[in-house]
Amino acid sequence: MFGPHVSQGSIENGEAGFTFLELTIVVVVIGTLFLFSYQKYLDLLVDVEKANVEQTVGVIRSALGMKVAKLVVDGRIADLVNYEESNPINLLAEVPINYKGEFADKSAVTVGAGSWYFVINEGLLVYKVKNIVEFFSEKEGFDQIRYRVITVFDEDKKTIVGLSLRSLENFSWFKKI
């Protein structure tokens, strides 16, 4: 009566704990839940990276718009051509923490995934994608997003009307192009 406690049932009734089948079912259910939650976790990592890239691009485009507005107000719209292929990070009040700097050419670049950098001789702002499993570029096997500042002209292509940050390749997250 006061012997060691084996399970909620008694040994006389044949209830000495979990059967192998019950244990197997529990392990399979837990493993399945883990796989689904792990895939959701990976998808969330891609969502976070995508949102960070879009936010950074949005901030840069806002800075370009403010530069255009300032030059228009100052009557210096012709100076916009000087910003073509320039480093748009220089227009920001705060540099993103994952910006690694300017490099003379792309052969000198040694930055890790999830980083921004600028290639001076090509006029390219580049983001090196971290979660490449769900990233698709029109350049097969390409793990970068490349942007360039360009001048925008009116319909007649004679008058400069602004600056734009353009992606050089089409890309998407989660689905093939």
Backbone as JSON, one array per atom type, in Angstrom:
{
  "sequence": "MFGPHVSQGSIENGEAGFTFLELTIVVVVIGTLFLFSYQKYLDLLVDVEKANVEQTVGVIRSALGMKVAKLVVDGRIADLVNYEESNPINLLAEVPINYKGEFADKSAVTVGAGSWYFVINEGLLVYKVKNIVEFFSEKEGFDQIRYRVITVFDEDKKTIVGLSLRSLENFSWFKKI",
  "N": [[0.81, -1.18, 0.0], [1.96, 1.25, 0.72], [4.05, 1.29, -1.08], [6.43, 1.94, -3.83], [5.42, 4.42, -6.19], [4.15, 3.78, -9.32], [2.47, 4.34, -11.58], [-0.58, 6.06, -12.52], [-2.51, 4.14, -12.58], [-2.81, 0.78, -11.37], [-0.4, -1.88, -10.92], [-1.55, -4.35, -10.87], [-3.75, -4.06, -12.53], [-2.62, -3.92, -14.99], [-1.76, -1.48, -15.94], [0.87, 0.1, -16.33], [2.04, 2.48, -17.18], [2.9, 4.49, -20.07], [2.21, 3.02, -23.23], [4.23, 1.64, -25.88], [3.13, 2.34, -28.34], [1.49, 4.54, -27.68], [3.45, 6.35, -26.85], [4.89, 6.62, -29.26], [2.94, 7.83, -30.88], [2.63, 10.29, -29.55], [5.23, 11.36, -29.91], [5.29, 11.58, -32.72], [3.21, 13.45, -33.15], [4.21, 15.7, -31.76], [6.59, 16.09, -33.2], [5.52, 16.7, -35.75], [4.14, 19.08, -35.19], [6.35, 20.63, -34.48], [7.73, 20.74, -36.95], [5.91, 22.21, -38.58], [5.77, 24.61, -37.12], [8.46, 25.39, -37.23], [8.84, 25.86, -39.98], [7.11, 28.03, -40.24], [8.47, 29.83, -38.64], [10.82, 30.17, -40.19], [9.65, 31.38, -42.45], [8.8, 33.74, -41.25], [11.27, 34.93, -40.67], [12.11, 35.57, -43.26], [10.05, 37.35, -43.93], [10.63, 39.42, -42.13], [13.17, 40.24, -43.06], [12.47, 41.08, -45.66], [10.69, 43.2, -45.04], [12.48, 44.93, -43.73], [14.25, 45.58, -45.83], [12.44, 46.85, -47.61], [11.66, 48.99, -45.99], [14.07, 50.4, -45.67], [14.61, 51.09, -48.34], [12.37, 52.7, -48.78], [12.89, 54.83, -47.01], [15.22, 55.85, -48.17], [14.2, 56.65, -50.66], [12.49, 58.66, -49.81], [14.38, 60.48, -48.82], [15.67, 61.13, -51.2], [13.54, 62.41, -52.49], [13.23, 64.63, -50.81], [15.66, 65.92, -51.29], [15.35, 66.58, -53.99], [13.17, 68.36, -53.74], [14.37, 70.4, -52.22], [16.36, 71.34, -54.01], [14.74, 72.23, -56.08], [13.32, 74.3, -54.82], [15.48, 75.97, -54.28], [16.05, 76.73, -56.81], [17.76, 75.22, -58.35], [17.45, 72.98, -60.04], [18.75, 71.8, -62.17], [21.03, 70.78, -61.05], [20.41, 68.27, -60.21], [21.3, 66.26, -61.85], [23.84, 65.74, -60.97], [23.54, 63.96, -58.93], [23.01, 61.52, -59.99], [23.71, 58.1, -60.03], [24.98, 58.37, -57.61], [25.82, 57.81, -54.12], [23.1, 57.08, -52.31], [22.85, 56.75, -49.6], [24.3, 58.69, -48.39], [22.56, 60.8, -48.19], [20.99, 60.39, -46.03], [19.92, 61.01, -42.67], [20.53, 59.27, -40.63], [22.58, 56.48, -40.84], [21.83, 53.19, -41.94], [22.17, 50.44, -39.64], [23.16, 48.12, -40.73], [24.66, 48.88, -42.86], [27.6, 48.72, -44.65], [29.47, 50.35, -45.86], [31.41, 52.12, -48.43], [32.82, 50.8, -51.41], [35.53, 50.52, -53.68], [35.41, 48.86, -55.98], [33.41, 45.99, -56.96], [34.9, 43.7, -56.52], [36.29, 44.12, -54.23], [34.56, 43.81, -52.19], [33.63, 42.43, -49.15], [31.47, 41.78, -47.5], [29.03, 40.47, -45.22], [26.01, 38.45, -45.51], [22.79, 40.03, -45.45], [23.48, 42.68, -45.46], [24.05, 46.1, -46.48], [25.81, 47.86, -49.05], [27.88, 50.11, -50.96], [28.94, 50.35, -54.29], [31.38, 52.12, -55.68], [32.59, 52.62, -58.29], [30.66, 51.65, -60.0], [28.35, 52.87, -59.29], [26.38, 51.7, -57.66], [24.03, 50.74, -55.23], [23.88, 48.15, -53.04], [22.16, 45.37, -51.71], [22.84, 42.56, -49.88], [21.3, 39.58, -49.84], [20.03, 37.76, -47.09], [18.35, 35.55, -46.36], [18.16, 33.43, -48.6], [16.65, 31.32, -49.53], [13.93, 31.83, -49.99], [14.04, 33.89, -51.81], [13.93, 35.32, -54.98], [15.41, 36.16, -58.0], [15.53, 37.76, -61.22], [17.92, 37.23, -62.33], [19.33, 34.27, -62.4], [20.23, 32.42, -59.54], [21.18, 34.63, -58.19], [22.01, 36.51, -55.38], [21.58, 39.08, -54.52], [20.28, 42.43, -54.26], [20.24, 45.03, -56.39], [20.54, 48.52, -56.62], [20.17, 51.72, -58.21], [20.69, 55.22, -58.36], [18.89, 57.31, -60.4], [18.32, 59.94, -62.78], [15.21, 61.5, -63.43], [13.27, 62.26, -66.18], [11.06, 64.54, -67.97], [8.19, 63.89, -70.13], [9.11, 64.56, -72.68], [11.73, 64.04, -72.5], [13.59, 66.04, -72.01], [13.67, 67.8, -69.88], [14.77, 67.69, -66.55], [13.08, 66.2, -63.92], [13.21, 64.96, -61.48], [14.59, 62.59, -59.08], [15.24, 59.09, -58.85], [15.22, 55.95, -57.17], [16.12, 53.03, -58.45], [15.62, 49.57, -58.96], [17.86, 47.26, -60.4], [17.33, 44.71, -61.31], [14.47, 42.59, -61.65], [12.85, 41.2, -58.84], [11.59, 38.96, -56.32], [10.0, 37.99, -53.27], [9.31, 34.91, -51.81], [7.9, 33.86, -54.09], [8.49, 32.58, -57.35], [9.75, 34.49, -60.1]],
  "CA": [[0.0, 0.0, 0.0], [2.84, 2.41, 0.75], [5.19, 0.99, -1.95], [6.75, 2.97, -4.82], [4.34, 4.8, -7.1], [4.57, 3.48, -10.68], [1.62, 5.11, -12.49], [-1.87, 6.37, -11.92], [-3.19, 2.85, -12.43], [-2.05, -0.16, -10.55], [0.27, -2.93, -11.68], [-2.47, -5.48, -10.97], [-4.67, -3.83, -13.66], [-1.83, -3.91, -16.23], [-1.55, -0.09, -16.36], [2.15, 0.47, -15.75], [2.57, 3.67, -17.84], [2.59, 4.61, -21.5], [2.63, 1.93, -24.11], [5.12, 2.1, -26.96], [2.27, 2.96, -29.36], [1.12, 5.87, -27.19], [4.66, 7.17, -26.89], [5.17, 6.88, -30.67], [1.95, 8.81, -31.34], [2.99, 11.58, -28.95], [6.44, 11.84, -30.57], [4.91, 11.97, -34.08], [2.43, 14.69, -33.07], [5.12, 16.78, -31.38], [7.47, 16.31, -34.35], [4.75, 17.39, -36.79], [3.95, 20.46, -34.73], [7.64, 21.31, -34.58], [8.03, 21.02, -38.37], [5.06, 23.31, -39.03], [6.18, 25.85, -36.46], [9.78, 25.76, -37.72], [8.64, 26.46, -41.3], [6.53, 29.35, -40.01], [9.58, 30.64, -38.14], [11.66, 30.52, -41.34], [8.89, 32.34, -43.24], [8.83, 35.02, -40.53], [12.59, 35.51, -40.88], [12.09, 36.16, -44.61], [9.17, 38.51, -43.82], [11.37, 40.49, -41.43], [14.18, 40.76, -43.97], [11.77, 41.8, -46.73], [10.2, 44.45, -44.46], [13.64, 45.8, -43.49], [14.71, 46.09, -47.13], [11.44, 47.8, -48.1], [11.71, 50.18, -45.15], [15.29, 51.13, -46.01], [14.4, 51.67, -49.67], [11.41, 53.79, -48.61], [13.58, 55.96, -46.38], [16.12, 56.42, -49.18], [13.37, 57.36, -51.65], [12.04, 59.9, -49.16], [15.53, 61.39, -48.79], [15.84, 61.63, -52.57], [12.45, 63.37, -52.72], [13.53, 65.87, -50.08], [16.77, 66.57, -52.0], [14.74, 67.18, -55.18], [12.39, 69.52, -53.31], [15.29, 71.47, -51.83], [16.98, 71.91, -55.2], [13.7, 72.96, -56.82], [13.09, 75.55, -54.07], [16.67, 76.8, -54.45], [16.21, 77.06, -58.22], [18.93, 74.49, -58.86], [17.0, 71.66, -60.49], [19.76, 71.24, -63.09], [22.04, 70.09, -60.24], [19.98, 66.89, -59.93], [22.11, 65.33, -62.65], [25.04, 65.42, -60.19], [23.22, 62.89, -57.98], [22.85, 60.24, -60.7], [24.69, 57.07, -59.66], [25.65, 58.7, -56.35], [25.45, 56.98, -52.98], [21.95, 57.71, -51.65], [23.0, 56.64, -48.14], [24.85, 59.97, -47.94], [21.47, 61.75, -47.98], [20.24, 60.01, -44.83], [20.35, 61.58, -41.38], [21.12, 58.14, -39.91], [22.96, 55.36, -41.7], [21.35, 51.91, -41.4], [23.22, 49.73, -38.89], [23.73, 47.04, -41.54], [25.37, 49.47, -44.0], [29.01, 48.41, -44.44], [30.35, 51.37, -46.42], [31.66, 52.24, -49.87], [33.93, 50.0, -51.93], [35.96, 51.01, -54.99], [34.77, 48.0, -56.97], [32.77, 44.86, -56.29], [35.86, 42.66, -56.14], [36.8, 44.44, -52.9], [33.48, 43.65, -51.23], [33.71, 41.25, -48.3], [30.45, 41.93, -46.47], [28.19, 39.3, -45.01], [24.61, 38.52, -45.9], [21.99, 40.94, -44.64], [24.2, 43.96, -45.39], [24.04, 47.06, -47.57], [27.07, 48.49, -49.37], [27.85, 50.9, -52.19], [30.06, 50.12, -55.2], [31.63, 53.45, -56.2], [32.85, 52.71, -59.73], [29.47, 51.26, -60.75], [27.21, 53.65, -58.83], [25.36, 50.75, -57.22], [23.73, 50.43, -53.84], [23.61, 46.71, -53.08], [21.77, 44.64, -50.5], [23.14, 41.13, -50.0], [20.18, 38.88, -49.21], [20.42, 36.79, -46.06], [17.5, 34.36, -46.46], [18.06, 33.26, -50.05], [15.76, 30.21, -49.89], [12.67, 32.37, -50.48], [14.32, 35.08, -52.61], [14.05, 34.98, -56.38], [15.81, 37.26, -58.86], [15.5, 37.37, -62.62], [19.24, 36.67, -62.6], [19.33, 32.97, -61.72], [21.27, 32.22, -58.54], [21.66, 35.92, -57.72], [21.6, 36.72, -53.99], [21.71, 40.51, -54.22], [19.37, 43.39, -54.86], [21.08, 46.17, -56.78], [19.8, 49.75, -56.89], [20.95, 52.83, -58.74], [20.0, 56.5, -58.41], [18.83, 57.82, -61.77], [17.54, 61.16, -62.96], [13.92, 61.29, -64.09], [12.99, 63.34, -67.13], [9.67, 64.68, -68.37], [7.8, 63.06, -71.28], [9.92, 64.91, -73.84], [13.11, 63.65, -72.17], [14.43, 67.23, -72.1], [13.74, 68.49, -68.6], [14.89, 66.84, -65.37], [11.98, 66.47, -62.99], [13.43, 64.34, -60.19], [15.52, 61.47, -58.89], [14.56, 57.85, -58.5], [16.04, 54.8, -56.79], [15.58, 51.94, -59.26], [16.23, 48.26, -58.89], [18.36, 46.88, -61.71], [16.71, 43.44, -61.7], [13.22, 42.23, -60.99], [13.02, 40.2, -57.8], [10.42, 38.78, -55.47], [10.14, 37.16, -52.08], [8.37, 33.8, -51.66], [7.41, 33.22, -55.31], [9.38, 32.76, -58.51], [9.37, 35.54, -61.06]],
  "C": [[0.86, 1.25, 0.0], [4.07, 2.21, -0.12], [5.42, 2.11, -2.96], [5.59, 3.18, -5.78], [4.82, 4.62, -8.54], [3.77, 4.3, -11.68], [0.32, 5.41, -11.79], [-2.7, 5.11, -11.71], [-2.36, 1.96, -11.52], [-1.44, -1.23, -11.43], [-0.67, -4.11, -11.86], [-3.41, -5.32, -12.16], [-3.93, -3.8, -14.99], [-1.57, -2.51, -16.76], [-0.27, 0.43, -15.73], [2.76, 1.7, -16.42], [2.16, 3.71, -19.3], [3.01, 3.36, -22.24], [3.53, 2.51, -25.18], [4.32, 2.81, -28.05], [1.87, 4.38, -28.94], [2.31, 6.84, -27.26], [5.01, 7.55, -28.33], [4.21, 7.94, -31.22], [2.28, 10.21, -30.82], [4.22, 12.17, -29.65], [6.13, 12.31, -31.99], [4.15, 13.29, -34.07], [3.33, 15.87, -32.73], [6.08, 17.1, -32.53], [6.77, 17.05, -35.47], [4.52, 18.84, -36.42], [5.24, 21.26, -34.84], [7.95, 21.67, -36.03], [7.2, 22.19, -38.9], [5.48, 24.64, -38.4], [7.55, 26.31, -36.94], [9.68, 26.39, -39.1], [8.04, 27.85, -41.16], [7.6, 30.32, -39.5], [10.49, 31.09, -39.29], [10.96, 31.55, -42.23], [8.89, 33.72, -42.58], [10.19, 35.7, -40.67], [12.67, 36.2, -42.24], [11.21, 37.41, -44.6], [9.88, 39.7, -43.18], [12.42, 41.09, -42.35], [13.55, 41.59, -45.09], [11.29, 43.17, -46.22], [11.35, 45.43, -44.21], [14.17, 46.4, -44.78], [13.74, 47.14, -47.65], [11.45, 49.1, -47.3], [12.92, 51.03, -45.49], [15.14, 51.8, -47.37], [13.42, 52.85, -49.59], [12.05, 55.03, -48.0], [14.51, 56.65, -47.39], [15.32, 57.21, -50.23], [12.83, 58.67, -51.08], [13.17, 60.94, -49.12], [15.8, 61.96, -50.18], [14.77, 62.67, -52.9], [12.7, 64.69, -52.01], [14.67, 66.63, -50.75], [16.23, 67.26, -53.26], [13.98, 68.44, -54.8], [13.29, 70.69, -52.94], [15.93, 72.13, -53.06], [15.98, 72.68, -56.05], [13.46, 74.3, -56.14], [14.26, 76.51, -54.25], [16.89, 77.21, -55.9], [17.39, 76.36, -58.87], [18.57, 73.1, -59.36], [17.99, 71.01, -61.45], [20.84, 70.48, -62.33], [21.65, 68.64, -59.93], [20.81, 65.87, -60.69], [23.37, 64.91, -61.9], [24.81, 64.26, -59.21], [23.01, 61.54, -58.66], [24.03, 59.34, -60.37], [25.48, 57.43, -58.4], [25.16, 57.76, -55.25], [24.3, 57.64, -52.22], [22.01, 57.62, -50.12], [23.52, 57.96, -47.59], [23.78, 61.02, -47.69], [20.71, 61.49, -46.68], [20.81, 60.67, -43.58], [21.03, 60.5, -40.54], [21.38, 57.01, -40.88], [22.4, 54.07, -41.11], [22.49, 51.14, -40.72], [23.86, 48.61, -39.7], [24.36, 47.57, -42.83], [26.87, 49.34, -43.73], [29.98, 49.37, -45.12], [30.45, 51.32, -47.93], [32.89, 51.41, -50.24], [34.24, 50.48, -53.33], [35.37, 50.17, -56.12], [34.26, 46.75, -56.27], [33.72, 43.74, -55.92], [36.42, 42.9, -54.73], [35.77, 44.18, -51.8], [33.61, 42.33, -50.47], [32.67, 41.34, -47.18], [29.6, 40.67, -46.39], [26.77, 39.52, -45.49], [23.82, 39.39, -44.93], [22.58, 42.32, -44.53], [23.99, 44.78, -46.66], [25.47, 47.54, -47.81], [26.94, 49.22, -50.69], [29.11, 50.64, -52.99], [30.28, 51.42, -55.98], [31.75, 53.48, -57.72], [31.66, 52.27, -60.59], [28.24, 52.08, -60.34], [26.07, 52.8, -58.33], [25.25, 50.67, -55.71], [23.24, 48.99, -53.84], [23.18, 46.21, -51.71], [22.05, 43.17, -50.75], [22.12, 40.36, -49.17], [20.68, 37.8, -48.24], [19.65, 35.48, -46.22], [17.21, 34.07, -47.94], [17.12, 32.14, -50.47], [14.46, 30.73, -50.5], [12.86, 33.67, -51.27], [14.57, 34.64, -54.05], [14.35, 36.24, -57.19], [15.72, 36.79, -60.3], [16.87, 36.89, -63.09], [19.35, 35.41, -61.76], [20.51, 32.85, -60.76], [21.83, 33.5, -57.96], [21.13, 36.18, -56.33], [21.74, 38.18, -53.57], [20.57, 41.29, -54.87], [20.2, 44.63, -55.14], [20.19, 47.35, -57.18], [20.75, 50.8, -57.45], [20.08, 54.09, -58.71], [20.06, 56.99, -59.85], [18.05, 59.13, -61.79], [16.29, 60.82, -63.75], [13.64, 62.51, -64.95], [11.5, 63.4, -67.42], [9.4, 63.82, -69.61], [8.65, 63.33, -72.51], [11.38, 64.52, -73.67], [14.09, 64.83, -72.28], [14.65, 67.89, -70.75], [13.82, 67.49, -67.46], [13.77, 67.21, -64.4], [12.2, 65.81, -61.62], [14.51, 63.28, -60.2], [14.72, 60.24, -58.49], [15.59, 56.8, -58.11], [15.42, 53.6, -57.49], [16.36, 50.65, -59.02], [16.67, 47.86, -60.29], [17.76, 45.58, -62.22], [15.37, 43.31, -61.01], [13.52, 41.14, -59.97], [11.72, 40.06, -57.05], [10.81, 37.9, -54.28], [9.02, 36.14, -52.1], [7.86, 33.17, -52.94], [8.35, 33.54, -56.47], [8.83, 33.82, -59.43], [8.81, 34.91, -62.31]]
}
